[in-house]
Structure formats: structure tokens, C-alpha cells
Amino acid sequence: MVDKPESVDSPDSEAELSIEAKLNLETGVIEWSELVRHFARGVVIKVETGLDLIEVADCLAKDDTEQLQLWLENKSVSRASDDDARDWTAREPLFWCVVTAPWVLVQEKSDHMTVH
């Protein structure tokens, strides 16, 4: 007899999901206009293209300061700046977004189409 896999909706399977899997389920696409209030609070973290957004969020959630420090030093992860905000306001790009409270991690979509 073959064991049936647990349903993804069952409470036991949710508890067994890794932090990375949970973050992946909580990732979505967001417009700059929806991020402005988070930027005003100073909690938007920019993740450069080429890095895995979920990997960065996972490191942040696990408080992997060694890896985070490397990314901060090479500027592939940084707090969104006023210059970023001006650029994003002018271009209105779409972002992949995931929240690792209190931080909102964003990565500009490279194949975006502006939504109005």
C-alpha cells in the first residue's frame, strides 16, 4: 500500500514547511505605489537582480548576519534610498516582494510591464 502524501492545507504539513517554503508562498508582485508607505517607514530593502529574493529573505529570517554582511558590503542588498524612490516614482516598475517583518524585501522585475 502506498502512503498518500499529506495535503498542503493540513495543519501538520504547514508546521513542517521550511522558512524558505513559507516565504516562497508569501512572495508576490507589487507596484511601487503600494510600496511607498513602507518606504516612508524606512523598511524597504532592495535586492539586486541576480540574487534569489527568497534566499535573501530566508537569511534575514534566520538572522544569518555573516551572509547578509557580504551582500550589504557588495551592495547587492541595501535599504532603498531616496534616489531609488525618485527613480521608481518616475518609472513605476513592478517588484517581486516578500515580507520578513519588519522588513519588506523587493526586487525589480526585469520583464515587467507597467500596470496603470
N, C-alpha and C positions, 0 to 999 in steps of 0.2 A: 504494500500500500504506500502510495506517495503522499508525503506531508503537503498540505496546502499552505502556500505562503500566507502570512498574516496580512490582513487588509491594512492599507496605509492609513485608514481612518481609525484604527483601533487605538485605544489609549496606550497599550503596551508598546506598539510599534513607534508611536510618537516619542516616547521616552527613550527608545533605542536609537533614534536618529542622531547622527553626529551633529555637532555645531555647524559644520560646513554644509551638511544636507539641509538643515533648518534655514540657514542663511540663503541657500540657493532657492528654496521655496519662497522666501520673502523678497527676492530681487524682482524689480520691475522697472518699467520705463517711465520717466517723469520729465516734464518740461521745466525749463528754467523758471518760469513764472510760479511754479509750485514750490520751488526751492528757495525763493527769495527770503521768505520769513525765517528759514533755517539759517541762511547765510547771515541775516541780520543778528541772529543769536550767536554767531561765530562757531557753528558746529558742523559746517560743510567741509569735508575732507575730499580733496581732488586726487584721483588715482589715474595716473597716465595710462594711455593706451599701450598695450603690450604687457601690462601686468594683469593678473587674474583678480578681478574685483572681489570675488568670493574668498580667494586665498588671503587677500589683504584684510578683509572683514574678519575672517577666521583668526588671523594673527592678532588682530585688535581685541577680539572677544577673549582670546586665550592669554592676552597680555604678554605676547612674545616680543618683549622690548628689544631684544637683540636684532631680530629681523626688521622690525619697524624702524629702528635707528638707521639701519643700512638704507632702507627706502627713503627715509627723510633726508639723509645725507646726499643721496644721488638725485634728489628732487623728483623721484617717481611717485612719491606720496607727499602731499603738502596740504596745509589748510588753505582753503580758497581765499584768494586775495581780492582787494578792491579792483585790481586790473582784470582779474578773471571775471568778476561781476559785470564790469563795463563791457567786456568782450561778449559775454553770454547774453547780456541785455540787447546788444546790437545784433547778434546773430540768431538768438533764440534756438539753440541746439536742443536735441533730446539727449537724455542721460540714462544710463543704467544706474540704478540706485538701490542701496541696501542700508538698513539702519542697524547700527550696533550702538545702542544707547550709551551715551548721549549723542554720539556721532552719526552723521548722515554721510555715507560714502557715495561718491558719484564718479562716473567715468563717462566721458562724452562718447556717444555712439558715433562710430565712424561712417556708418551707412545710413545716417539719419535723413529723414525728410521732415521739414518744418511743419508742425501742425498748428493751425490757427482756429 
